[in-house]
């Protein structure tokens, strides 16, 4: 059995206030697009894409299906100090 790093070892917190907004697509729920507010999605293996504005969200269940541990998604402008919301 392989050893996986814990959230503390990865430097991640389970505090939503500390990590910011984390939008994911959840199966069996109505998911509104954070970009346009519509609810029509194209579903892939790891992400869902809004059929109207092409906003992509990771699947909430995808990290539990992955064999190499949970996916860590970081914003590309994280170091600039700016928080962008759709």
C-alpha positions as CSV (number, residue, x, y, z in Angstrom):
1,X,0.0,0.0,0.0
2,X,1.4,3.4,-1.0
3,X,1.7,6.2,1.5
4,X,-0.2,9.4,0.6
5,X,0.6,12.8,1.8
6,X,-1.9,14.3,4.3
7,X,-3.5,17.7,3.8
8,X,-1.2,19.1,6.5
9,X,1.9,17.8,4.7
10,X,0.7,19.3,1.4
11,X,0.2,22.7,3.1
12,X,-3.6,22.6,2.5
13,X,-6.3,23.5,5.0
14,X,-9.8,22.2,5.4
15,X,-10.9,25.7,6.2
16,X,-13.0,27.1,3.3
17,X,-12.2,30.6,4.4
18,X,-8.5,29.9,4.1
19,X,-8.6,28.3,0.7
20,X,-11.2,30.5,-1.0
21,X,-14.0,29.7,-3.4
22,X,-13.9,26.1,-4.8
23,X,-16.5,25.5,-7.5
24,X,-17.0,21.8,-8.5
25,X,-19.6,20.0,-10.5
26,X,-21.6,17.6,-8.4
27,X,-23.5,14.6,-9.9
28,X,-27.2,14.2,-9.1
29,X,-27.6,17.9,-8.3
30,X,-28.6,21.0,-10.2
31,X,-25.4,22.8,-11.0
32,X,-25.5,26.4,-12.1
33,X,-22.6,27.7,-14.1
34,X,-20.6,30.3,-12.2
35,X,-20.0,32.1,-15.5
36,X,-23.5,32.5,-16.9
37,X,-25.9,30.8,-14.4
38,X,-27.3,28.2,-16.8
39,X,-27.6,24.5,-16.0
40,X,-26.7,22.6,-19.3
41,X,-23.4,20.8,-19.0
42,X,-21.2,18.6,-21.2
43,X,-19.7,15.9,-18.8
44,X,-16.3,14.3,-19.3
45,X,-14.2,12.0,-17.1
46,X,-12.5,14.6,-15.0
47,X,-14.5,17.9,-15.7
48,X,-17.8,19.3,-16.8
49,X,-18.0,22.2,-19.3
50,X,-20.9,24.6,-19.6
51,X,-22.6,24.1,-22.9
52,X,-23.3,27.9,-23.3
53,X,-20.1,29.8,-22.1
54,X,-17.5,26.9,-21.9
55,X,-16.7,27.4,-18.2
56,X,-15.1,24.2,-17.0
57,X,-15.5,22.8,-13.5
58,X,-13.7,19.7,-12.0
59,X,-16.0,16.8,-11.1
60,X,-16.3,16.5,-7.3
61,X,-16.3,12.7,-7.7
62,X,-13.3,12.7,-10.0
63,X,-10.7,13.0,-7.2
64,X,-12.2,9.9,-5.4
65,X,-11.9,7.9,-8.7
66,X,-8.3,8.9,-9.4
67,X,-5.6,6.3,-8.5
68,X,-2.9,8.9,-7.6
69,X,-4.7,10.9,-4.9
70,X,-6.9,14.0,-5.1
71,X,-6.3,16.6,-7.7
72,X,-5.0,19.9,-6.5
73,X,-6.3,22.8,-8.5
74,X,-4.5,26.2,-8.1
75,X,-5.3,29.5,-9.8
76,X,-2.7,30.6,-12.3
77,X,-2.7,34.1,-10.8
78,X,-2.4,33.0,-7.2
79,X,0.8,34.9,-6.5
80,X,-0.6,38.2,-7.8
81,X,-2.9,38.6,-4.8
82,X,-5.9,39.2,-7.0
83,X,-9.1,37.1,-6.5
84,X,-11.1,36.7,-9.7
85,X,-14.7,35.5,-9.6
86,X,-16.9,34.6,-12.5
